[in-house]
Amino acid sequence: METCYSPQKSNVTSYGATVVAITTLEVFAGMWINAFIACVLCIGWVKKRTLNSNEKIVLLLGCSRFCSLCFSWAYCSFSISYPNYLYVQLTFQLIVFFQSFSNCCNLWVSACLCVFYCIKIVNFRNSFFIYLKVRIDRMVPWLLLASVLSASIIGIIAFDMADTKLSNNRNSTRQGNFSTVSGKMNEFFFQTYFIYGFGFITSFTAVICSALLLLFSLWRHKCKMQKNSMNNFSMDAHIKAMKSILSFLIMYSINFVFLILSLIPSTKEENSVMLLSILYLYAFPGAHSLILIFSNPKLEKTLIRILSCLKGKVCIR
């Protein structure tokens, strides 16, 4: 979710207005969903004065996704509607920093959640997995701290790159070479690709490995239950879990492909592939967070209770 359009155009085309309108709907839906997760878990934290490991990860994930959607939307919307206001030095640098930080934090915390589920659920008798299963709750705070620190480092690098980009743009403008003043960052493409690509590939590898191990463990357990003629309810539960993991794996893989595509400068402003990638990248955080809500009994009950109250008030009116 890095670069949407060039800052050369100050007028908003119908294409740009459509992109802004659709992404705005996706972003605000995603922000409300993730804000709901953060609020419910924070209220529970205040009441109980404690959070379990799963809730800690989901809370940080909700906060990082809220911030990621907010800053990515601000960058994309301003680059289309008000490019001249966006490409002011400090404004541009701060948006790039917070966008990079929240995006990377979102990716790595998502990976932490997948790794946590994998270690908690898989039933391998390997001594390494047994050790991790015992120690995972103590490791979670350190994993989250490492994710935040790594995201901060990438944010600082992106901040510095943004400063260099603006300096070069100013020099090119003074020399009259306006073709250089574009949002495609051709000079910094390899730097950007390496920095963001490293974060994307690291988190994607962790998610893929965790999901495949989890699928293999569930499939093996399902085969054992078939041999032992276990009841259909347990079998159906395992098949449902496998389908959920497989669907998430497909969603996350598509998300990874579009993240990589978002790093590649587009030669056409109205590129259908880039449009599809932008729309998917803005929809994924909200959609996945919604899945997390329905897979968590506490969050699901709270959401149903709120919706029931709202429905009751509407009916009364």
C-alpha positions, 0 to 999 in steps of 0.5 A, a space after each residue: 500500500 505504498 504508492 498510488 499515483 504520481 503527484 503531477 496531477 492536481 485535478 481529480 479524474 473520475 477514475 481517481 474519485 472512484 478509487 478514493 470513494 471505494 477505498 474510503 468505504 473499505 478503510 472506514 469499515 476496516 477501522 471500525 472492525 479493528 477499533 471494536 476489537 481493540 475496545 473490547 479487549 481493552 475493556 476486558 483488560 481493565 476489568 480483569 487486569 490481565 490478558 492471555 497471550 492470544 488476546 495480547 496478539 489480537 489487541 496489538 494486531 487490531 491497533 496496528 491494522 487501525 493505524 495502517 488503514 488510517 495512514 495508508 488511506 491518508 497517503 493514497 487519498 492525498 496523493 490523488 486529491 491534494 498531491 501538492 499538500 502531501 509532498 511537503 517535506 515533514 508531512 510526507 516524511 511523517 505519513 511515510 514513517 507511520 504508514 511503513 511502521 504500522 504496515 510492517 507491524 501489522 504483517 509481523 503481528 499477523 505472523 506471530 498470531 499464526 505461529 502462536 495458533 500453530 504451536 498451541 494446536 499442533 500435536 507433534 511429539 517432537 521435543 522442540 515442539 513440546 518445548 515451544 508449547 510449554 514456553 510460548 506464553 512467555 515468548 509472546 511478549 518478546 515476539 511482540 516487542 521484536 515485531 514493534 522494534 523491527 517495524 520501527 527500524 523500517 519506519 525510520 529507514 523509510 523516513 530517511 528515504 522519503 527525505 532523500 526522495 523529496 530533496 532529489 525532486 526539488 533539485 530536479 524541479 529547479 533544473 526544469 526536469 519535471 518528468 523526474 518529479 513522479 511518485 514512482 521512486 525509480 531511483 529508490 525502487 531497489 531500496 524500497 523493494 529490498 526493505 519492504 520485500 524483506 518484511 513481506 517475505 519474512 512474515 509470509 514465510 512464517 504464516 505459510 509454514 505455520 498454516 501448513 504444519 497446522 493443516 498437516 497436524 489436523 489432517 493426521 489427527 482426522 485420519 486417526 479418528 477415522 481409523 478409530 471410528 470417532 463420532 461425526 461431530 469431532 470429524 466435522 469440527 476438524 474438517 471445518 478447521 482445515 477448511 478455515 485454515 486453507 481459506 485463510 492461506 489462500 487469502 493471505 497468499 493473494 494479499 502477499 502477491 498484491 503487496 509485492 505488486 504494490 511495490 512495482 511502479 505502474 507504467 499506466 495510471 489507470 492500471 486494472 491490476 494495480 486497482 484490484 491490488 489496492 482494493 484488495 489490500 484495503 479490504 483484507 485487514 477488515 475481512 480478516 479481523 472480522 473472521 477473528 471476531 467470529 472465531 473468538 467467543 468473547 468478541 463474537 458475543 459482544 458483537 452480537 449483543 451490540 447488534 441486538 441492542 441496535 436492532 432493538 432501538 431501530 425497531 422501537 423507533 
